[in-house]
Amino acid sequence: MKNLPLFKRPSTPIEEKSAKRGVVNRELLGIVGINLALILLILEVVPLLFYLVTEQRFIYTHNRDKTATNQLLEQIGVREQPTGNNDDKNAIVERFHPFFGYVLKPGLFADNPFGLRVNNYGFFGLHDYPLIRQNDNQFIIGIFGGSVAVDFANYEVTHKELSNTLIKQLRTVPELANKEFIILNFAHGGYKQPQQLLILNYFLSIGQELDLVVNIDGFNEVALPPLNNQASVPVSMPSFQHIQPLTALANTNIPVVLALAEMNETREKLVRQIQRLENCKLASCYAWNSYQVNQLTRKYQSQVAALDAMQIELRQNEDDLANSLISIPQNTQVLPDDIAFDKMVDIWFNSSQMIHQTLANKNIPYFHVIQPNQYHPTQRTFTAEEIAIFDDNPYIEGVIQGYPRLLARGEDLPNFGVNVINAVTVFDTQPETVYRDSCCHYTPRGQEIFTEYIGNSIVNRLQSITP
């Protein structure tokens, strides 16, 4: 008997619909999965390309750099160091100094692989001061100025293997080829003339030997004094923005203490966010945390501006001034802009001329570098990334009014023997992003360009005067 074919029960309409739904669901899940994968890929690839263009490396090779974190915190104007307690005076990274105005608290920022830390005099560097020369082969270079000068000094330490550093370029001078170069940083964020002049003379008076001096300035000299003037503080005094919080704490001014506490809370959030950023291994992680860092940075800088306004108001309170434990000279009135800017530029000019005279008497070469800044118009075309980070801040008007005056007066410095290196237009032909914040600081690529230009200029001048 032949085998009869097995009877196959026909599908019911319900079963057919269910099967079709299963196929549709699988197709839908497949489409959703593909779209999610594409979205995730885009979220990773776009930030990856951005990081590659701006940092000149892949995010996946990025290592956490605590030194860079500390520098960023200082450069954006962060003034507090979190301690985990309520002692506000111990939470301030800066300290009054009887000669220099203010310095960093010794011992801070030592957690880095380069040996950098705040030294015995409150400067961020490798050595305590005065550094005693150990042998005739040592060549000691002093760096003076504000935070851009600090960046320059640190770059010499942290990138010494690169060919564009000042030290590597100095080795091309036959007489210096085999020297042991030592970088001493005498710069600090917010310093402006005559602080460089005073600091140089102090350390020379206590026996510090120097073989070459580089002073990098210009921005602070015109950006910070207008804030002094608004508070009726002489423009020749150290930055009002930096010393007034210390003065208010010394006088236990409650509103200022509370404002500093709010700033400290924002700072702690910013520190944590920067640490997350430095730990990112994926480009999407880096992009998100960069956004958070930028938002917190803006909030912090807004709080700084509010504190500055509060302190200007306090300076106009005669009772507050009379009871202050800190003596800060006061102008009888706010100076008109023309008079104030002329005074600023005169102080800058006279200070550089006096530095030259002091060092010339000791046969020490002196180079005065005028730094570039985004708010002084040149031929540079800014990138989209730069335009996105530029913001209103209290420094812009000072640069717009002050830089042309400063540059015009600076043309006379060579007539007094000063080696002036005008780096104001050094970025004009560069297509890359070279500014990294709304103040005055440079990206890694910008720092490379700036450093190479200074080193090349100094070497050319040294070779031209070498017999």
Buried (B, 14 or more C-beta within 10 A) or exposed (E): EEEEEEEEEEEEEEEEEEEEEEEEEEEEEEEEEEEEEEEEEEBBEEBBEBBEEBBEEEBEEBEEBBBBBBBBBBBBBBBBBEEEEEEBEEBBBBEBBEEBBBBBBBEBBEEBEEEBBBBEBBBBBBBEBBBEBEEEEBBBBBBBBBBBBBBBBBBBBBBEEBEBBBBBBBBBBEEBEEBEBBBBBBBBBBBBBBBBBBBBBBBBEEEBBBBBBBBBBBBBBBBBBBBBBBBBBBBBBBBBBBBBBBBBBEBEBEEBBEBBEBBBBBBBBBBEBBEBBBEBEBBBBBBBBBEBBBEBBBBBBBBBBEBBEBBBEBBEEEEBBEEBEEEBEBBEEEBEBEEBBBBBBBBBBEBBBBBBEBBBEEEBBBBBBBBBBBBBEBEBEBBEBBEEBBBEBBBBBBBEBBBBBBBEBBEEBEEEEBBBBBBBEBBEEBEBBBBBBBBBBBBBBBBBBBBBBBBBBBBEBBEEEEE
